[in-house]
Amino acid sequence: MNLPFHLVFCGTPRFAVPTLEALVRAGFPVDLVVTQPDKPKGRGMEMSLSPVKQSALTLNLPLAQPEKIKNNEEFRTQLEALRPEAIVVVGYGRIIPQWMIDLPPLGNINLHASLLPKYRGAAPIQWAIACGETVTGVTIMRIDAGLDTGDILQQSEIKINPEDTAETLAPKLAAIGDDLMVETLLGLKNGTIHPKAQDHGLASLAPILRKEDGHIDFKRSAAEIHNRLRGFQPWPGAFTQFRGKQLVLCSTKITDRSLPPSPGSLFVEGTQLFAACRDSSLELLELQPEGKKRMPARDFINGYRPQPNERLG
């Protein structure tokens, strides 16, 4: 019988925590947890621990938080002394250097939140929703020198529900990835998992999100705007301008209502608020004016009294 073997785990966000905990439950000796350094957060600038660090402390696992790893001789010596069979990487947030890729016999094994080769990059969950996908999943891959270009070891699919946002989809993906990682590691050791090269011709990118990605262009279709709003939660969100100030759209609904062909123009019908898009319109369900709390459309209409054909953007 092949028993679990020694690992190093590299991860930072909440998405990575279920995998770390699953490895410990499965009996893998995790000799070191590597996570990003603590960062100041909030008005008081108090130091904030990463979710992975919090989990590692609860599990009483050894920790390392190097500022850099590529040319860090002290960190390299530490890992080489541990001689891990594999290094598991989940949302660590650093590029894995070649010396680290070459170190463990089974390689650096990564849980990626898309069905590679689709959505390579830093924000696969967000871009899959923003691009209107109805199915996504997770990929266990062996890291190489490229950006999410390594051989695929295993994959698992999941449906994207119409109401899903990046915030609701991420924990679902983490929940199917944890046991898949355990299964993959044992399969690699047993020789029952066979790596498969990616078809690079089918690749698409999911670059790191920028603030400007949340700016709404009403020349897009209603579906495109609605999907980007869902995908870009909680940041950068979906925002526009109203009367010279920022207006965040918190919740929308695609409609077939035909409005005047002027992208961004508003239309009020009773307690309902609509905005014209390229092809049809969006019903604006919840909004957050600059400096205010989020509010339902009814309150926005009563407070701001939008005029006929007044525009957003």
C-alpha positions as CSV (number, residue, x, y, z in Angstrom):
1,M,0.0,0.0,0.0
2,N,1.3,3.5,-0.9
3,L,1.1,5.8,2.1
4,P,1.0,9.6,1.8
5,F,4.4,11.2,1.4
6,H,6.2,14.4,2.5
7,L,5.0,17.7,0.9
8,V,5.6,21.4,0.9
9,F,2.5,23.5,0.4
10,C,2.5,27.0,-1.1
11,G,-0.6,29.1,-1.0
12,T,-2.1,32.3,0.2
13,P,-5.9,33.0,-0.4
14,R,-9.0,31.4,1.1
15,F,-9.3,29.4,-2.1
16,A,-6.2,27.4,-1.1
17,V,-7.3,26.5,2.4
18,P,-9.6,23.5,1.6
19,T,-6.7,21.8,-0.3
20,L,-4.3,22.3,2.6
21,E,-6.8,20.9,5.1
22,A,-7.6,18.0,2.8
23,L,-3.9,17.0,2.5
24,V,-3.6,17.0,6.3
25,R,-6.8,14.9,6.7
26,A,-5.4,12.4,4.1
27,G,-2.3,11.9,6.3
28,F,0.2,13.7,4.1
29,P,3.1,15.1,6.2
30,V,3.2,18.8,5.3
31,D,6.7,19.7,6.3
32,L,6.4,23.4,5.5
33,V,3.6,25.9,4.5
34,V,4.8,28.8,2.4
35,T,2.6,31.9,2.2
36,Q,2.9,35.6,1.4
37,P,4.2,37.9,4.1
38,D,1.7,39.6,6.5
39,K,0.3,42.8,5.1
40,P,-1.1,46.0,6.7
41,K,-4.8,46.3,6.2
42,G,-7.6,48.7,7.1
43,R,-7.6,52.2,8.6
44,G,-5.4,51.1,11.5
45,M,-3.0,49.4,9.1
46,E,-2.8,46.4,11.4
47,M,-1.0,43.4,10.0
48,S,-3.3,40.9,8.3
49,L,-2.5,37.2,8.1
50,S,-3.3,35.3,4.9
51,P,-6.1,32.7,5.2
52,V,-3.5,30.0,4.5
53,K,-1.3,31.2,7.4
54,Q,-4.3,31.2,9.7
55,S,-5.1,27.6,8.7
56,A,-1.5,26.6,9.1
57,L,-1.3,28.0,12.6
58,T,-4.6,26.2,13.5
59,L,-3.1,22.9,12.2
60,N,0.2,23.6,13.9
61,L,2.2,23.4,10.7
62,P,5.7,24.9,10.2
63,L,5.5,28.3,8.3
64,A,7.7,30.3,6.0
65,Q,6.9,33.8,4.5
66,P,9.8,34.8,2.3
67,E,9.6,38.2,0.7
68,K,11.0,36.7,-2.5
69,I,11.9,33.2,-3.6
70,K,13.7,33.3,-7.0
71,N,17.1,34.3,-5.6
72,N,16.6,33.5,-2.0
73,E,19.4,31.2,-1.0
74,E,18.2,30.8,2.6
75,F,14.8,29.7,1.4
76,R,16.3,27.4,-1.2
77,T,18.5,25.7,1.3
78,Q,15.5,25.2,3.6
79,L,13.5,23.5,0.9
80,E,16.4,21.4,-0.3
81,A,17.0,20.1,3.3
82,L,13.3,19.1,3.5
83,R,13.5,17.0,0.3
84,P,9.8,17.0,-0.4
85,E,8.4,14.4,-2.8
86,A,6.1,17.1,-4.2
87,I,5.4,20.8,-3.8
88,V,1.7,21.7,-3.9
89,V,0.9,25.2,-5.2
90,V,-2.6,26.8,-4.9
91,G,-2.9,30.5,-5.4
92,Y,0.5,31.3,-3.9
93,G,0.9,34.6,-5.8
94,R,4.6,34.2,-6.8
95,I,6.1,32.8,-10.0
96,I,7.7,29.5,-9.2
97,P,11.5,29.6,-10.1
98,Q,13.2,26.9,-12.1
99,W,15.2,25.6,-9.1
100,M,12.0,25.0,-7.2
101,I,10.3,23.3,-10.3
102,D,13.3,20.9,-10.5
103,L,13.5,20.1,-6.8
104,P,10.8,17.5,-6.0
105,P,10.7,14.1,-7.8
106,L,6.9,14.4,-8.5
107,G,7.2,18.1,-9.4
108,N,5.3,21.2,-8.4
109,I,1.6,20.3,-8.6
110,N,-0.9,23.2,-9.0
111,L,-4.6,23.5,-8.5
112,H,-5.9,26.0,-11.2
113,A,-9.5,27.3,-11.2
114,S,-10.4,26.7,-14.8
115,L,-10.5,23.9,-17.4
116,L,-7.1,24.5,-18.9
117,P,-6.0,25.5,-21.5
118,K,-8.9,28.0,-21.1
119,Y,-8.4,31.0,-18.8
120,R,-4.7,30.8,-18.1
121,G,-3.6,33.5,-15.7
122,A,-4.4,35.2,-12.4
123,A,-8.2,35.6,-12.5
124,P,-9.7,32.5,-14.2
125,I,-12.9,32.5,-12.0
126,Q,-13.7,36.1,-12.7
127,W,-13.0,36.0,-16.5
128,A,-14.9,32.7,-17.0
129,I,-18.1,34.4,-15.6
130,A,-17.4,37.7,-17.3
131,C,-17.1,35.9,-20.7
132,G,-20.5,34.2,-20.2
133,E,-19.2,30.6,-19.7
134,T,-21.9,28.2,-18.4
135,V,-19.3,25.5,-17.4
136,T,-16.0,25.7,-15.8
137,G,-13.9,23.6,-13.4
138,V,-10.6,22.9,-11.9
139,T,-7.4,21.5,-13.3
140,I,-4.6,19.8,-11.5
141,M,-1.4,20.4,-13.5
142,R,2.3,20.1,-13.2
143,I,4.0,23.5,-13.2
144,D,6.5,24.3,-15.9
145,A,8.3,27.5,-16.8
146,G,5.3,29.0,-18.7
147,L,2.1,30.7,-17.5
148,D,-0.2,27.8,-16.7
149,T,1.2,25.8,-19.6
150,G,2.2,22.6,-17.8
151,D,0.9,19.1,-18.4
152,I,-2.7,18.3,-17.2
153,L,-3.0,15.6,-14.6
154,Q,-6.7,15.7,-13.8
155,Q,-9.7,17.9,-14.3
156,S,-13.2,18.2,-12.9
157,E,-16.1,20.2,-14.3
158,I,-18.8,22.3,-12.6
159,K,-21.8,24.2,-13.8
160,I,-21.9,28.0,-13.5
161,N,-25.4,28.9,-12.4
162,P,-27.0,32.1,-13.8
163,E,-26.9,33.7,-10.3
164,D,-23.3,32.8,-9.6
165,T,-20.7,35.5,-9.0
166,A,-17.0,35.1,-8.6
167,E,-17.6,35.2,-4.8
168,T,-20.1,32.3,-4.9
169,L,-18.3,30.2,-7.5
170,A,-14.8,30.3,-5.9
171,P,-15.7,28.1,-2.8
172,K,-17.5,25.6,-5.1
173,L,-14.4,25.2,-7.1
174,A,-12.2,25.0,-4.0
175,A,-14.5,22.2,-2.7
176,I,-14.0,20.0,-5.8
177,G,-10.3,20.7,-6.0
178,D,-9.3,19.6,-2.6
179,D,-10.1,15.9,-2.9
180,L,-9.0,15.9,-6.5
181,M,-5.5,17.1,-5.4
182,V,-5.3,14.2,-2.9
183,E,-6.4,11.7,-5.5
184,T,-3.9,13.1,-8.1
185,L,-0.9,13.0,-5.7
186,L,-1.6,9.4,-4.8
187,G,-2.1,8.5,-8.4
188,L,1.2,10.1,-9.4
189,K,3.0,8.1,-6.8
190,N,1.3,4.9,-7.8
191,G,1.8,5.5,-11.5
192,T,-1.9,5.6,-12.4
193,I,-2.0,9.3,-13.4
194,H,-0.6,10.0,-16.8
195,P,0.2,13.6,-17.7
196,K,-1.3,15.1,-20.9
197,A,0.0,18.0,-22.8
198,Q,-2.2,21.0,-23.2
199,D,-3.4,22.1,-26.7
200,H,-1.9,25.5,-26.7
201,G,-3.9,26.5,-29.8
202,L,-7.1,26.5,-27.6
203,A,-5.6,28.7,-24.9
204,S,-7.2,31.9,-23.6
205,L,-6.0,34.3,-21.0
206,A,-7.4,35.5,-17.7
207,P,-5.2,38.4,-16.8
208,I,-5.0,40.1,-13.4
209,L,-7.9,42.4,-12.9
210,R,-7.5,46.2,-13.1
211,K,-9.7,48.9,-11.7
212,E,-10.7,50.0,-15.2
213,D,-12.1,46.5,-16.0
214,G,-15.0,47.4,-13.8
215,H,-15.9,50.5,-15.9
216,I,-19.2,49.9,-17.7
217,D,-19.3,50.5,-21.4
218,F,-23.0,50.7,-22.4
219,K,-22.1,50.0,-26.0
220,R,-21.6,46.4,-24.9
221,S,-24.6,44.1,-25.0
222,A,-26.8,43.7,-21.9
223,A,-25.6,40.2,-21.4
224,E,-21.9,41.2,-21.6
225,I,-22.4,44.0,-19.0
226,H,-24.4,41.7,-16.7
227,N,-21.8,38.9,-16.9
228,R,-18.9,41.3,-16.2
229,L,-20.8,42.6,-13.1
230,R,-21.2,39.0,-11.9
231,G,-17.6,38.1,-12.6
232,F,-15.9,41.2,-11.2
233,Q,-17.1,40.7,-7.6
234,P,-16.1,41.9,-5.1
235,W,-13.4,43.9,-7.0
236,P,-13.3,45.9,-9.2
237,G,-17.1,45.6,-9.4
238,A,-19.2,47.4,-12.1
239,F,-19.3,51.2,-12.1
240,T,-20.3,54.2,-14.2
241,Q,-20.9,57.9,-13.8
242,F,-24.2,59.6,-12.9
243,R,-24.3,63.4,-12.7
244,G,-20.6,63.6,-12.5
245,K,-20.2,61.1,-9.6
246,Q,-19.4,57.4,-9.5
247,L,-22.3,55.0,-9.5
248,V,-21.8,51.4,-8.7
249,L,-24.2,48.8,-10.2
250,C,-24.6,46.1,-7.6
251,S,-27.3,44.0,-9.2
252,T,-28.9,43.9,-12.6
253,K,-31.2,41.8,-14.8
254,I,-31.2,41.3,-18.5
255,T,-34.4,42.4,-20.2
256,D,-35.8,42.4,-23.7
257,R,-37.2,45.9,-23.3
258,S,-36.4,48.1,-26.3
259,L,-35.1,51.6,-25.3
260,P,-34.0,54.5,-27.4
261,P,-30.8,53.7,-29.2
262,S,-28.6,55.8,-26.9
263,P,-26.3,53.6,-24.8
264,G,-26.5,54.4,-21.2
265,S,-29.8,56.3,-21.4
266,L,-32.1,55.7,-18.4
267,F,-35.8,54.9,-18.4
268,V,-38.1,54.8,-15.3
269,E,-41.3,52.8,-15.2
270,G,-42.9,53.0,-11.8
271,T,-40.4,51.6,-9.3
272,Q,-38.3,50.0,-12.1
273,L,-35.1,51.6,-13.6
274,F,-33.7,50.5,-17.0
275,A,-30.5,51.4,-18.9
276,A,-30.1,51.1,-22.6
277,C,-27.3,48.9,-23.9
278,R,-26.1,48.0,-27.4
279,D,-28.8,45.4,-28.1
280,S,-31.5,45.7,-25.4
281,S,-31.5,46.9,-21.8
282,L,-30.6,46.1,-18.3
283,E,-32.9,46.5,-15.3
284,L,-30.9,48.1,-12.5
285,L,-32.0,46.4,-9.4
286,E,-29.5,47.7,-6.8
287,L,-27.2,50.7,-7.0
288,Q,-24.7,52.5,-4.8
289,P,-24.2,56.2,-5.5
290,E,-20.8,57.7,-4.5
291,G,-20.6,58.2,-0.7
292,K,-23.9,56.3,-0.1
293,K,-25.0,52.9,0.9
294,R,-26.3,50.4,-1.7
295,M,-30.0,50.9,-2.3
296,P,-32.8,49.3,-4.3
297,A,-33.8,51.0,-7.6
298,R,-37.0,52.3,-5.9
299,D,-35.0,54.3,-3.4
300,F,-32.7,55.6,-6.1
301,I,-35.6,56.8,-8.2
302,N,-37.2,58.5,-5.3
303,G,-34.0,60.1,-4.1
304,Y,-32.5,61.2,-7.5
305,R,-35.5,61.4,-9.7
306,P,-33.8,60.5,-13.0
307,Q,-35.1,62.6,-15.9
308,P,-36.3,61.0,-19.3
309,N,-33.3,60.0,-21.4
310,E,-30.8,61.1,-18.7
311,R,-27.6,59.0,-19.3
312,L,-25.1,57.0,-17.4
313,G,-21.4,57.1,-18.3
